[in-house]
Amino acid sequence: MEIKKVLVTIDGSDHAEKALDTAINLVKESKKSILGLFVKPHTVDSLRYGNTFSEHHDDIARKSFQSLREKCEKNNVSFSTEIRTGDVKTTIEKIANDDQMNIDMVVMGSRGRGSVKGALLGSVSKYVLDKSKVPVLIVK
């Protein structure tokens, strides 16, 4: 199996940054690409705090995508970004398994960050590992 497109989950955590670095090392100096995915969790807090919660996640996504952009450009790696809203683990799994997305591998951190941590704890990486039809690399 040839890997052409790698899905990297982005959440602003140190684990996600390490996952991004790993994905770049896997695809650099090739015609392969990275899709950086940020999932805004759909939780009780998002309903309770509305725009404040959403703006907080928009800020994390912006900073995370800036890091992705800088690292990919520095290493001449083709990339795209996507933001989705929903249940984090099922959203990642659906994109990884969507034939139209052409994902060949998922690279993700083992844990999440800050207020997202509850949604992105190790259970997310385990869920994606169990449900994904493509290989999953979990980075510590």
C-alpha positions in Angstrom: 0.0 0.0 0.0 1.4 3.4 -1.0 0.6 6.3 1.3 -0.3 9.4 -0.6 -2.4 11.4 1.8 -2.0 11.5 5.6 -4.7 12.8 8.0 -3.2 14.6 11.0 -5.5 15.5 13.8 -4.7 18.9 15.2 -5.8 20.3 18.6 -3.0 22.5 19.8 -1.5 20.0 22.2 2.1 18.9 22.4 1.1 15.4 21.3 -0.6 16.8 18.2 2.6 18.9 17.4 4.7 15.7 17.7 2.2 13.9 15.4 2.5 16.7 12.9 6.3 16.4 12.9 6.1 12.7 12.5 3.7 13.0 9.5 5.9 15.6 7.9 8.9 13.2 8.2 6.8 10.5 6.6 5.8 12.5 3.5 8.6 15.1 2.9 10.5 14.9 -0.3 7.6 13.2 -2.0 4.4 14.1 -3.8 2.4 13.0 -0.7 0.2 15.4 1.2 -1.1 16.2 4.7 -4.7 17.0 5.7 -4.7 18.8 9.0 -8.1 18.3 10.7 -9.4 20.3 13.7 -12.6 19.1 15.2 -14.6 21.6 17.3 -16.2 19.4 20.0 -20.0 19.4 20.2 -20.4 19.3 24.0 -22.6 20.6 26.8 -20.1 23.4 27.2 -20.5 24.5 23.6 -24.2 24.8 24.2 -23.8 26.5 27.6 -21.1 29.0 26.6 -22.0 29.4 22.9 -19.8 31.9 21.0 -17.1 32.1 23.8 -16.5 28.4 23.6 -16.6 28.5 19.8 -14.2 31.4 19.6 -11.8 29.7 22.0 -11.7 26.7 19.6 -11.4 28.9 16.5 -8.3 30.5 18.2 -6.8 27.1 18.9 -7.5 26.0 15.3 -5.9 29.2 13.9 -2.7 28.8 15.9 -2.5 25.1 15.2 -3.0 25.6 11.4 -0.4 28.4 11.4 2.1 25.9 12.9 1.1 23.3 10.3 1.5 25.8 7.5 4.9 26.9 8.7 6.2 23.4 9.2 4.8 22.1 5.9 6.1 25.0 3.9 9.6 24.7 5.5 9.7 21.0 4.4 8.0 21.5 1.0 5.1 19.4 2.0 1.7 19.8 0.3 -1.1 20.4 2.8 -4.7 21.3 3.3 -6.8 22.1 6.4 -10.3 21.3 7.5 -12.4 22.3 10.5 -15.4 20.1 11.4 -17.8 20.4 14.4 -19.1 17.3 16.1 -18.1 14.4 18.3 -14.4 14.3 18.0 -13.7 10.6 17.7 -16.5 9.8 15.3 -15.7 12.8 13.1 -12.1 11.7 12.8 -13.2 8.1 12.1 -15.7 9.2 9.4 -13.1 11.3 7.6 -10.5 8.6 7.8 -12.9 6.0 6.4 -14.5 8.3 3.7 -13.4 7.0 0.3 -13.8 10.4 -1.2 -11.3 11.9 1.2 -8.6 9.4 -0.1 -6.9 9.1 3.3 -4.2 6.5 3.4 -3.1 6.9 7.0 -4.0 8.7 10.2 -1.3 10.2 12.4 -2.5 11.5 15.8 -1.3 12.4 19.2 -2.2 10.1 22.1 -3.7 12.8 24.2 -5.4 16.2 23.8 -5.2 19.6 25.5 -6.8 22.1 27.8 -10.6 22.3 27.7 -10.5 19.9 24.7 -8.7 17.4 26.8 -11.8 15.7 28.1 -12.9 15.2 24.5 -9.5 14.2 23.2 -8.3 11.9 25.9 -6.7 8.6 25.0 -10.1 7.2 24.4 -10.2 9.1 21.0 -7.0 7.6 19.7 -8.1 4.2 20.8 -11.5 4.6 19.1 -9.9 5.7 15.9 -7.4 2.9 16.0 -10.2 0.4 16.5 -12.6 1.8 13.8 -10.3 3.1 11.1 -10.0 1.1 7.9 -6.6 2.7 7.2 -3.4 2.4 9.3 -3.3 4.7 12.4 0.0 5.9 13.9 -0.4 7.2 17.5 2.4 9.5 18.7 3.3 10.1 22.3 
